[in-house]
Amino acid sequence: MKQNYNKTIIGVIILLFFVLIIGNYYYTKRTVIKDVPISQIAQEVAKGEVAKIEAKDTEVTATLKSGQKEKATKESIVGLDTYGITSDKVEIDVADTSSSVAWYSILYTVVPLLLIGLLIYFMMRSAQGANRQAMNFGKSGAKLFTGNRRITFGDIAGAEEAKQELFEVVDFLKFPKKYRDLGAEIPRGVLLVGSPGTGKTLMARAVAGEAGVPFFSISASEFVEMFVGVGASRVRDLFLKAKRNAPAIIFIDELDAIGRQRGSGLGGSHDEREQTLNQILVEMDGFEPTDNVIVIAATNRPDVLDPALLRPGRFDRQVYVDLPDRAERFSILKVHVKNKPIESAVDLEKIAASTPGFSGADLRNLTNEAAILAARNGKKTISQKELTESIEKVMMGPEKKSRVLSDKEKRITALHEAGHAVVSHLLPNSDPVHKISIISRRMALGYTWNMPTEERKLQTKAHFLDEIATLMGGRVAEEAFYGKENVTTGAQSDIKRATELARKMVTDYGMSDKLGPQVYGHHEEMPFLGKDYAEHRNYSEEVAKLIDQETFQLIAQGQKRADELVKTHKKVIEAIAEDLLRKETLNADEFGKFFSISKPKSEKTEAERK
């Protein structure tokens, strides 16, 4: 910003300089008068040809009656009457030129010199700014927050365990003597671990707000440059600033950008990222006991961090910020709707129950989308309808009502989704159907939304088996109504999810009767290659064949169960599909009406078989 300002000033000075030169040129050119001897002017006065005489010091200007002007020079000590030019012969005007001469001198002598001086000054200042920028290349760009807009733990809903862990850090910064008198040492580094959007950065700012100390925030990626050694220099500068402002907090966001495990064989020992990491390790391990500086870092990939970062003396405390449960989601929603005009009939507990797996950021986005939707509909308040629709938008994307499908494709989609819904409803361990729709969202032409009735941390084999059968329900319904030769690609995502779930049941969860409770294979992420994984097979080819057979068997079993239920309730599926074609969307109550008269016999049979 300053550099641009200096460039603007230099440009204005150069422009003024040229304007002054051009103005002087045209003024001089316009005022050019013919030079003649003073004796000639005297003769013309004697002849009566002169109308007026103007005398300015040694300069005499004669205006002839013809309008022409002539100029002559005389001695300063000699008067005009010596040449016979008197007031009785011609009008004489003697001007005081002291002020005009001074003004002229200032304008055409001092001002150009002043402009040249200003030009040199700003050019040197601009050059110094560039030099300073070059010298500051190794300085950290950490932002300092001093508490002008304080965020405290009271602004954060949920995550009570994480807040309790961090409260000790706050208490140490406020009352360090209380801990040192007992010989206690506060952790020098606190690592916040959690899924994206769970509020790790917000937690760190709350620590600074509660403690009332300077808070230096920087992203880990800001350390690394293309020049070797710059990252390490910035680390040294950051820690030096923090020590000068102690007690203070250093917050490093996305630590995995520079904290990945060393010794990968990529980049060599002089790799810039590794040098930056080494400098962080040294700075953290070199703290004096009196240095009240605490490092807080956040990451959602603790598995890729270098072990040296996690040892005691560095990031020796890990605080897990989990996804909120139902009660915490309710508290978070209350915080986010505090400044929004919601209707009194809004049931936030129902919204919290409908959003399992949502992070704090997702819930914030949900309430914001609801406000946008209400404004789009011309409403002054936010109702339950907008909040419910926003859940679907956050989970599955916006509706694509402009996507045009043929009547045949619409019917296939309706039968497909009805197949999912009916199979899910009839299986005892699957989640209840909350909504069915044939309105496109993202890549899906339709969707069946199952909502769990309770929070689950553990999943059972029976639930997985019912989920596989539910996923195959759409494909089976297409086969039942159109034949195997006319099945479509609409079940691609369902088949992929069913295959992944079945393979995990066999290789990760130990739910195969033939292979037993054992983990088969190990996936390791390759450093610097993002999502590229290397699979280490710790089993033989015979076991690999058994894994494939067990995976196939689980999917075939789920498909068979779905096929039995679809064939038994084919008329119900067709009726649901017809209702979907008319309404496009069915909620839980509308769907439940198809089963309200009497429970299908196959449901009892299925439960007994289980």
C-alpha positions as CSV (number, residue, x, y, z in Angstrom):
1,M,0.0,0.0,0.0
2,K,2.8,2.4,0.9
3,Q,4.7,1.6,-2.2
4,N,1.7,2.4,-4.4
5,Y,1.3,5.7,-2.5
6,N,4.9,6.7,-3.1
7,K,4.5,5.9,-6.8
8,T,1.5,8.1,-7.0
9,I,3.3,11.0,-5.4
10,I,6.3,10.6,-7.7
11,G,3.9,10.6,-10.7
12,V,2.2,13.8,-9.5
13,I,5.5,15.6,-9.0
14,I,6.7,14.7,-12.5
15,L,3.4,15.9,-14.0
16,L,3.6,19.2,-12.2
17,F,7.2,19.7,-13.3
18,F,6.3,19.3,-16.9
19,V,3.2,21.5,-16.6
20,L,5.4,24.2,-15.2
21,I,7.9,24.0,-18.0
22,I,5.2,24.0,-20.7
23,G,3.4,26.9,-19.1
24,N,6.6,28.9,-18.9
25,Y,7.3,28.2,-22.6
26,Y,3.8,29.3,-23.8
27,Y,3.8,32.4,-21.5
28,T,7.2,33.5,-22.9
29,K,6.2,32.8,-26.4
30,R,2.9,34.8,-26.0
31,T,4.6,37.9,-24.5
32,V,7.5,38.3,-27.1
33,I,7.9,42.1,-28.0
34,K,10.1,43.7,-30.6
35,D,13.4,45.1,-29.2
36,V,14.3,48.6,-30.3
37,P,16.8,51.3,-29.1
38,I,15.5,53.8,-26.5
39,S,16.3,56.6,-29.0
40,Q,13.8,55.2,-31.5
41,I,11.1,55.2,-28.9
42,A,12.0,58.9,-28.1
43,Q,11.8,59.8,-31.7
44,E,8.3,58.1,-32.0
45,V,7.2,60.0,-28.9
46,A,8.3,63.3,-30.4
47,K,6.3,62.4,-33.6
48,G,3.2,61.6,-31.6
49,E,3.1,57.9,-32.7
50,V,3.2,56.5,-29.1
51,A,0.0,56.1,-27.1
52,K,1.4,54.9,-23.8
53,I,4.8,54.2,-22.1
54,E,5.2,51.6,-19.4
55,A,8.4,51.8,-17.3
56,K,9.5,48.9,-15.2
57,D,13.0,49.5,-13.8
58,T,15.4,49.4,-16.8
59,E,12.7,48.2,-19.2
60,V,10.6,50.6,-21.2
61,T,7.6,49.3,-23.2
62,A,6.0,51.6,-25.8
63,T,2.5,50.9,-27.1
64,L,2.1,52.6,-30.5
65,K,-1.2,54.0,-31.6
66,S,-1.3,51.3,-34.2
67,G,-1.4,48.7,-31.5
68,Q,2.1,47.4,-31.9
69,K,4.4,47.2,-28.9
70,E,8.1,47.9,-28.7
71,K,10.6,47.3,-25.9
72,A,13.8,49.1,-25.0
73,T,16.4,49.1,-22.2
74,K,17.7,52.1,-20.4
75,E,20.2,52.8,-17.6
76,S,18.6,52.5,-14.2
77,I,20.0,55.8,-13.0
78,V,18.8,57.7,-16.1
79,G,15.3,59.1,-16.2
80,L,12.9,59.1,-19.2
81,D,13.0,62.9,-19.4
82,T,16.7,62.7,-20.3
83,Y,15.5,61.1,-23.6
84,G,12.8,63.7,-24.1
85,I,10.0,61.4,-22.9
86,T,7.8,63.5,-20.6
87,S,4.3,63.1,-19.3
88,D,3.1,66.1,-21.3
89,K,3.9,64.4,-24.5
90,V,2.7,60.8,-23.7
91,E,1.0,58.9,-21.0
92,I,3.7,57.3,-18.7
93,D,3.0,54.4,-16.3
94,V,5.7,53.6,-13.9
95,A,5.1,50.2,-12.3
96,D,6.4,48.7,-9.0
97,T,7.9,45.4,-10.0
98,S,9.4,44.3,-6.7
99,S,6.5,41.9,-5.9
100,S,6.1,40.6,-9.4
101,V,9.8,39.9,-9.7
102,A,9.7,38.0,-6.4
103,W,6.7,36.0,-7.5
104,Y,8.2,35.3,-10.8
105,S,11.5,34.2,-9.2
106,I,9.7,31.9,-6.8
107,L,7.5,30.4,-9.5
108,Y,10.2,29.7,-12.1
109,T,13.3,29.2,-9.9
110,V,12.3,27.9,-6.4
111,V,9.4,25.7,-7.4
112,P,11.3,23.6,-10.0
113,L,14.0,23.1,-7.5
114,L,11.5,22.1,-4.8
115,L,9.8,19.7,-7.2
116,I,13.1,18.1,-8.1
117,G,13.9,17.8,-4.4
118,L,10.6,16.1,-3.7
119,L,11.0,13.8,-6.6
120,I,14.4,12.6,-5.3
121,Y,13.0,12.2,-1.8
122,F,10.1,10.0,-2.8
123,M,12.3,8.0,-5.2
124,M,14.7,7.3,-2.4
125,R,11.9,6.5,0.0
126,S,10.4,4.1,-2.5
127,A,13.7,2.4,-2.9
128,Q,14.1,2.1,0.8
129,G,10.7,0.5,1.1
130,A,11.7,-2.1,-1.5
131,N,14.9,-2.7,0.5
132,R,12.9,-3.0,3.7
133,Q,10.5,-5.5,2.0
134,A,13.5,-7.5,0.8
135,M,15.0,-7.4,4.4
136,N,11.6,-8.5,5.8
137,F,11.4,-11.5,3.6
138,G,12.5,-13.7,6.4
139,K,10.0,-12.1,8.9
140,S,6.9,-13.9,10.0
141,G,3.6,-12.7,8.8
142,A,1.7,-13.7,12.0
143,K,-1.4,-11.6,12.8
144,L,-1.5,-10.2,16.3
145,F,-4.9,-10.2,18.1
146,T,-4.9,-8.2,21.3
147,G,-8.5,-8.8,22.4
148,N,-10.4,-5.9,20.7
149,R,-13.1,-8.4,19.7
150,R,-12.8,-11.0,22.5
151,I,-14.2,-14.5,22.0
152,T,-14.6,-16.5,25.2
153,F,-15.6,-20.0,26.1
154,G,-19.1,-18.7,26.7
155,D,-19.4,-18.0,23.0
156,I,-18.7,-21.7,22.2
157,A,-21.5,-24.2,22.7
158,G,-20.8,-27.9,23.4
159,A,-17.3,-29.4,23.5
160,E,-17.3,-29.2,27.3
161,E,-14.4,-31.7,27.7
162,A,-12.2,-29.8,25.2
163,K,-13.0,-26.5,27.0
164,Q,-12.1,-28.0,30.3
165,E,-8.7,-29.2,29.0
166,L,-8.0,-25.7,27.6
167,F,-9.1,-24.0,30.8
168,E,-5.9,-25.2,32.4
169,V,-3.9,-23.3,29.8
170,V,-5.9,-20.2,30.5
171,D,-5.5,-20.6,34.2
172,F,-1.7,-21.0,33.9
173,L,-1.4,-17.8,31.8
174,K,-3.4,-15.9,34.4
175,F,-1.8,-17.4,37.5
176,P,1.5,-19.1,36.6
177,K,2.8,-18.8,40.2
178,K,0.1,-21.1,41.5
179,Y,1.4,-23.9,39.4
180,R,5.1,-23.3,39.8
181,D,4.8,-23.3,43.5
182,L,3.6,-26.9,43.3
183,G,6.3,-27.8,40.8
184,A,3.8,-28.2,38.0
185,E,4.6,-27.3,34.4
186,I,1.9,-26.5,32.0
187,P,2.2,-28.3,28.6
188,R,4.3,-26.2,26.2
189,G,2.3,-27.3,23.2
190,V,-1.4,-28.1,22.9
191,L,-2.6,-29.8,19.7
192,L,-6.2,-29.5,18.8
193,V,-7.4,-32.5,16.8
194,G,-10.7,-32.9,15.1
195,S,-12.7,-33.1,12.0
196,P,-13.0,-30.0,9.7
197,G,-15.5,-27.5,11.0
198,T,-15.6,-28.6,14.6
199,G,-14.2,-25.3,15.9
200,K,-10.5,-25.8,16.6
201,T,-9.5,-22.3,15.5
202,L,-12.4,-20.9,17.5
203,M,-11.2,-22.8,20.6
204,A,-7.7,-21.3,20.3
205,R,-9.1,-17.7,20.0
206,A,-11.3,-18.4,23.0
207,V,-8.2,-19.3,25.0
208,A,-6.6,-16.0,24.0
209,G,-9.8,-14.1,24.9
210,E,-10.1,-15.7,28.3
211,A,-6.5,-15.2,29.2
212,G,-6.4,-11.7,27.9
213,V,-2.9,-12.1,26.3
214,P,-1.5,-11.4,22.9
215,F,-2.5,-14.0,20.4
216,F,-0.2,-14.6,17.3
217,S,-2.1,-16.5,14.6
218,I,-0.4,-17.9,11.5
219,S,-1.1,-20.6,9.0
220,A,1.6,-23.3,8.7
221,S,1.7,-22.9,4.9
222,E,2.9,-19.3,5.4
223,F,6.3,-20.5,6.7
224,V,7.3,-22.3,3.6
225,E,8.7,-20.5,0.5
226,M,10.7,-21.5,-2.5
227,F,13.9,-20.3,-1.0
228,V,15.6,-22.6,1.4
229,G,15.9,-21.2,5.0
230,V,13.1,-18.6,4.8
231,G,10.7,-20.8,6.7
232,A,13.2,-21.4,9.5
233,S,13.9,-17.7,9.6
234,R,10.2,-16.9,9.9
235,V,9.8,-19.4,12.7
236,R,12.6,-17.8,14.7
237,D,11.1,-14.4,14.2
238,L,7.6,-15.5,15.3
239,F,8.9,-17.1,18.5
240,L,11.1,-14.0,19.2
241,K,8.0,-11.7,18.9
242,A,6.0,-14.0,21.2
243,K,8.7,-14.0,23.8
244,R,8.9,-10.2,23.8
245,N,5.1,-10.1,24.4
246,A,5.0,-12.9,26.9
247,P,2.7,-14.1,28.3
248,A,1.4,-14.9,24.8
249,I,-0.1,-17.6,22.7
250,I,1.2,-18.8,19.3
251,F,-1.5,-20.4,17.2
252,I,-0.4,-22.4,14.1
253,D,-3.3,-23.5,11.9
254,E,-3.2,-26.6,9.7
255,L,0.0,-27.9,11.3
256,D,0.2,-30.9,9.0
257,A,1.3,-28.5,6.1
258,I,4.8,-28.5,7.6
259,G,4.6,-31.1,10.3
260,R,4.5,-34.2,8.2
261,Q,6.8,-37.0,9.0
262,R,10.4,-36.6,8.0
263,G,12.6,-39.1,6.2
264,S,10.2,-39.7,3.3
265,G,13.1,-39.7,0.8
266,L,11.6,-36.8,-1.1
267,G,13.5,-33.4,-1.1
268,G,16.6,-34.6,0.6
269,S,17.9,-33.4,4.0
270,H,18.0,-29.7,2.8
271,D,14.2,-29.8,2.0
272,E,12.7,-26.4,3.0
273,R,9.7,-28.0,4.7
274,E,12.0,-30.2,6.9
275,Q,14.2,-27.3,7.8
276,T,11.1,-25.3,8.9
277,L,9.9,-28.3,11.0
278,N,13.3,-28.7,12.6
279,Q,13.3,-25.1,13.6
280,I,9.9,-25.4,15.2
281,L,11.1,-28.4,17.1
282,V,14.1,-26.5,18.4
283,E,12.2,-23.4,19.4
284,M,9.6,-25.4,21.3
285,D,12.1,-27.5,23.1
286,G,14.3,-24.5,23.9
287,F,11.7,-22.6,26.0
288,E,12.9,-21.3,29.4
289,P,10.6,-22.1,32.4
290,T,9.9,-18.4,32.7
291,D,8.8,-17.9,29.2
292,N,5.0,-17.8,29.4
293,V,4.6,-18.6,25.8
294,I,2.2,-21.5,24.8
295,V,2.0,-23.0,21.3
296,I,-1.5,-24.1,20.2
297,A,-1.8,-25.9,16.9
298,A,-4.7,-27.4,15.0
299,T,-4.9,-30.2,12.5
300,N,-7.4,-32.8,11.2
301,R,-4.6,-35.1,10.2
302,P,-2.7,-36.1,13.4
303,D,-1.7,-39.5,11.8
304,V,0.7,-37.8,9.4
305,L,2.6,-35.7,12.0
306,D,6.2,-36.3,12.8
307,P,6.6,-38.2,16.1
308,A,9.1,-35.6,17.4
309,L,6.2,-33.1,17.5
310,L,4.1,-35.2,19.8
311,R,6.7,-36.2,22.3
312,P,6.6,-34.7,25.9
313,G,8.1,-31.1,25.9
314,R,6.5,-30.2,22.6
315,F,2.9,-30.9,21.6
316,D,2.6,-33.2,24.6
317,R,-1.2,-32.6,25.1
318,Q,-3.7,-33.5,22.5
319,V,-7.2,-32.1,22.8
320,Y,-9.8,-33.9,20.7
321,V,-12.7,-31.7,19.4
322,D,-15.3,-34.2,18.3
323,L,-18.3,-33.8,16.2
324,P,-21.2,-32.6,18.4
325,D,-23.8,-35.0,19.7
326,R,-27.5,-34.3,19.8
327,A,-27.5,-32.2,22.9
328,E,-24.5,-30.2,21.7
329,R,-26.0,-29.6,18.3
330,F,-29.1,-28.2,20.0
331,S,-26.8,-25.8,22.0
332,I,-24.9,-24.8,18.9
333,L,-28.1,-24.1,17.0
334,K,-29.3,-21.8,19.8
335,V,-26.1,-19.8,19.5
336,H,-26.4,-19.5,15.7
337,V,-30.1,-18.4,15.7
338,K,-29.6,-15.9,18.5
339,N,-29.5,-13.0,16.2
340,K,-31.9,-14.4,13.6
341,P,-35.7,-13.8,13.7
342,I,-37.1,-17.3,14.1
343,E,-40.7,-18.2,14.6
344,S,-41.8,-19.3,18.1
345,A,-43.0,-22.6,16.7
346,V,-39.5,-23.6,15.5
347,D,-38.4,-26.9,17.2
348,L,-34.6,-26.7,17.3
349,E,-34.5,-30.1,19.1
350,K,-36.0,-31.7,16.1
351,I,-33.5,-30.0,13.8
352,A,-30.7,-31.2,16.1
353,A,-32.1,-34.8,16.0
354,S,-32.2,-34.6,12.1
355,T,-28.5,-33.6,11.8
356,P,-26.3,-36.4,13.0
357,G,-22.8,-36.1,11.8
358,F,-23.1,-32.3,11.4
359,S,-20.1,-30.2,12.6
360,G,-20.5,-26.7,14.1
361,A,-19.6,-25.2,10.8
362,D,-22.3,-27.3,9.1
363,L,-24.9,-26.1,11.6
364,R,-23.9,-22.5,11.1
365,N,-24.2,-22.9,7.4
366,L,-27.6,-24.6,7.9
367,T,-29.0,-21.6,9.8
368,N,-27.5,-19.2,7.3
369,E,-29.1,-21.1,4.3
370,A,-32.4,-21.0,6.2
371,A,-32.2,-17.3,6.5
372,I,-31.3,-16.9,2.8
373,L,-34.2,-19.2,1.8
374,A,-36.7,-17.1,4.0
375,A,-35.5,-13.9,2.4
376,R,-35.8,-15.4,-1.1
377,N,-39.4,-16.3,-0.3
378,G,-40.1,-12.7,0.9
379,K,-40.6,-13.7,4.6
380,K,-39.6,-11.7,7.7
381,T,-39.0,-14.7,9.9
382,I,-37.5,-18.1,9.7
383,S,-39.8,-21.1,10.0
384,Q,-39.3,-24.8,10.6
385,K,-39.8,-25.4,6.9
386,E,-36.8,-23.3,5.9
387,L,-34.6,-25.0,8.5
388,T,-35.7,-28.5,7.3
389,E,-35.1,-27.6,3.6
390,S,-31.7,-26.3,4.5
391,I,-30.7,-29.6,6.1
392,E,-31.3,-31.3,2.7
393,K,-29.4,-28.5,0.9
394,V,-26.4,-28.9,3.2
395,M,-26.4,-32.7,3.0
396,M,-27.3,-33.3,-0.6
397,G,-26.9,-30.0,-2.4
398,P,-29.5,-27.7,-4.0
399,E,-32.5,-28.9,-5.9
400,K,-32.2,-29.1,-9.7
401,K,-35.8,-28.7,-10.8
402,S,-34.6,-27.5,-14.2
403,R,-33.2,-30.9,-15.0
404,V,-35.6,-32.4,-17.5
405,L,-36.3,-36.1,-17.4
406,S,-38.4,-38.2,-19.8
407,D,-41.6,-39.8,-18.4
408,K,-39.9,-43.2,-18.5
409,E,-36.8,-42.0,-16.6
410,K,-39.1,-40.3,-14.0
411,R,-41.0,-43.6,-13.5
412,I,-37.7,-45.6,-13.2
413,T,-36.4,-43.1,-10.6
414,A,-39.7,-43.3,-8.7
415,L,-39.7,-47.1,-8.6
416,H,-36.0,-47.1,-7.7
417,E,-36.5,-44.8,-4.7
418,A,-39.7,-46.6,-3.6
419,G,-37.7,-49.9,-3.6
420,H,-35.1,-48.3,-1.3
421,A,-37.8,-47.0,1.0
422,V,-39.9,-50.2,1.2
423,V,-37.0,-52.4,1.9
424,S,-35.6,-50.0,4.5
425,H,-39.0,-49.8,6.2
426,L,-39.5,-53.6,6.4
427,L,-36.1,-54.5,7.7
428,P,-35.9,-54.4,11.6
429,N,-32.4,-52.9,12.0
430,S,-32.5,-50.1,9.4
431,D,-33.2,-46.5,10.0
432,P,-36.7,-45.2,9.5
433,V,-37.6,-43.4,6.3
434,H,-37.8,-39.7,6.7
435,K,-38.3,-38.5,3.2
436,I,-38.4,-39.7,-0.4
437,S,-37.9,-37.4,-3.4
438,I,-37.4,-37.7,-7.1
439,I,-36.2,-34.1,-7.4
440,S,-32.6,-34.1,-8.5
441,R,-29.8,-33.0,-6.2
442,R,-26.2,-32.8,-7.4
443,M,-25.6,-36.0,-9.5
444,A,-28.5,-38.0,-8.0
445,L,-31.9,-38.1,-9.8
446,G,-33.7,-38.9,-6.6
447,Y,-33.0,-39.8,-3.0
448,T,-34.3,-41.7,0.0
449,W,-33.5,-40.0,3.3
450,N,-33.2,-42.3,6.4
451,M,-33.0,-40.7,9.8
452,P,-31.7,-42.5,12.8
453,T,-33.9,-42.4,15.9
454,E,-30.9,-42.2,18.3
455,E,-27.2,-41.4,18.4
456,R,-25.0,-44.4,17.7
457,K,-21.3,-44.7,18.3
458,L,-21.3,-48.5,17.7
459,Q,-22.7,-50.3,14.7
460,T,-23.9,-53.9,14.7
461,K,-23.5,-56.5,12.0
462,A,-27.3,-56.8,11.7
463,H,-27.5,-53.1,11.0
464,F,-24.8,-53.4,8.3
465,L,-26.6,-56.4,6.7
466,D,-29.9,-54.4,6.6
467,E,-28.1,-51.4,5.1
468,I,-26.6,-53.5,2.3
469,A,-30.1,-54.9,1.5
470,T,-31.5,-51.4,1.6
471,L,-28.8,-50.2,-0.9
472,M,-29.7,-53.0,-3.2
473,G,-33.4,-52.3,-3.0
474,G,-33.4,-49.8,-5.8
475,R,-31.6,-52.0,-8.3
476,V,-33.9,-54.9,-7.3
477,A,-37.0,-52.8,-7.9
478,E,-35.8,-51.9,-11.4
479,E,-35.3,-55.6,-12.2
480,A,-38.7,-56.5,-10.8
481,F,-40.6,-54.0,-13.0
482,Y,-38.4,-53.8,-16.1
483,G,-36.4,-57.1,-16.2
484,K,-32.7,-57.7,-15.7
485,E,-31.9,-56.8,-19.3
486,N,-33.3,-53.2,-18.7
487,V,-31.6,-52.2,-15.5
488,T,-30.0,-48.7,-15.6
489,T,-26.9,-47.0,-14.3
490,G,-29.0,-45.4,-11.5
491,A,-27.7,-47.9,-8.9
492,Q,-24.0,-47.2,-9.5
493,S,-23.6,-45.2,-6.3
494,D,-25.6,-47.8,-4.3
495,I,-23.5,-50.7,-5.6
496,K,-20.3,-48.8,-4.8
497,R,-21.4,-48.1,-1.2
498,A,-22.6,-51.6,-0.7
499,T,-19.3,-53.1,-2.0
500,E,-17.2,-50.8,0.3
501,L,-19.3,-51.6,3.3
502,A,-19.2,-55.4,2.7
503,R,-15.4,-55.3,2.2
504,K,-14.9,-53.3,5.4
505,M,-17.1,-55.8,7.3
506,V,-14.7,-58.6,6.1
507,T,-11.3,-56.9,6.3
508,D,-11.7,-54.2,9.0
509,Y,-14.5,-55.1,11.3
510,G,-13.9,-58.9,11.6
511,M,-17.5,-59.7,10.8
512,S,-16.8,-62.6,8.5
513,D,-17.5,-66.1,9.9
514,K,-14.9,-67.8,7.6
515,L,-12.1,-65.3,8.2
516,G,-12.8,-64.4,11.8
517,P,-11.9,-61.3,13.8
518,Q,-8.8,-60.2,12.1
519,V,-7.7,-57.1,10.1
520,Y,-6.5,-57.8,6.6
521,G,-4.3,-55.3,4.8
522,H,-2.9,-52.0,5.9
523,H,-3.4,-48.7,4.1
524,E,-0.7,-46.1,4.5
525,E,-0.8,-42.6,3.0
526,M,2.2,-41.7,0.9
527,P,3.9,-38.4,2.0
528,F,3.2,-35.4,-0.2
529,L,0.9,-37.4,-2.5
530,G,-2.4,-36.4,-0.9
531,K,-4.9,-39.2,-1.2
532,D,-2.6,-41.7,-2.8
533,Y,-2.3,-44.7,-0.6
534,A,0.0,-47.7,-0.5
535,E,-1.6,-51.0,0.5
536,H,0.5,-53.4,2.5
537,R,-1.0,-56.9,2.0
538,N,-0.3,-59.1,5.1
539,Y,-2.2,-62.1,3.8
540,S,-1.8,-64.7,1.1
541,E,-3.5,-65.2,-2.2
542,E,-5.7,-67.8,-0.7
543,V,-6.9,-65.4,1.9
544,A,-7.4,-62.7,-0.8
545,K,-9.6,-65.1,-2.7
546,L,-11.7,-65.8,0.5
547,I,-12.0,-62.0,1.0
548,D,-13.5,-61.6,-2.5
549,Q,-15.8,-64.6,-1.9
550,E,-17.1,-63.2,1.5
551,T,-17.6,-59.8,0.0
552,F,-19.6,-61.2,-2.9
553,Q,-21.6,-63.4,-0.5
554,L,-22.6,-60.5,1.7
555,I,-23.8,-58.4,-1.3
556,A,-25.6,-61.4,-2.8
557,Q,-27.3,-62.1,0.5
558,G,-28.4,-58.5,0.8
559,Q,-29.7,-58.5,-2.8
560,K,-31.6,-61.7,-2.1
561,R,-33.3,-60.3,1.0
562,A,-34.2,-57.1,-0.9
563,D,-35.6,-59.2,-3.8
564,E,-37.9,-61.2,-1.5
565,L,-39.3,-58.0,0.0
566,V,-39.7,-56.2,-3.3
567,K,-41.6,-59.1,-4.9
568,T,-43.8,-59.5,-1.9
569,H,-44.7,-55.8,-1.8
570,K,-44.6,-55.0,-5.5
571,K,-48.1,-53.4,-5.5
572,V,-47.1,-51.2,-2.6
573,I,-43.9,-50.1,-4.4
574,E,-45.9,-49.3,-7.5
575,A,-48.4,-47.3,-5.5
576,I,-45.7,-45.3,-3.8
577,A,-44.0,-44.6,-7.2
578,E,-47.3,-43.3,-8.6
579,D,-47.7,-41.0,-5.6
580,L,-44.1,-39.8,-6.1
581,L,-44.8,-39.0,-9.7
582,R,-47.7,-36.8,-8.7
583,K,-46.1,-35.1,-5.7
584,E,-42.4,-35.5,-6.4
585,T,-41.8,-35.7,-2.6
586,L,-43.2,-37.8,0.2
587,N,-42.5,-37.1,3.9
588,A,-42.5,-39.7,6.7
589,D,-46.2,-39.4,7.4
590,E,-47.3,-39.7,3.7
591,F,-45.0,-42.7,3.3
592,G,-46.3,-44.3,6.5
593,K,-49.9,-44.3,5.2
594,F,-49.1,-47.1,2.8
595,F,-48.4,-49.3,5.8
596,S,-50.9,-47.9,8.3
597,I,-53.8,-50.3,7.6
598,S,-51.9,-53.5,8.4
599,K,-48.3,-54.6,8.8
600,P,-47.1,-56.7,5.9
601,K,-46.7,-60.3,6.8
602,S,-43.3,-60.5,5.3
603,E,-42.0,-58.0,8.0
604,K,-42.9,-60.5,10.7
605,T,-41.4,-63.3,8.8
606,E,-38.2,-61.3,8.2
607,A,-37.9,-60.5,11.9
608,E,-38.4,-64.1,12.9
609,R,-35.8,-65.3,10.4
610,K,-33.3,-62.8,12.0
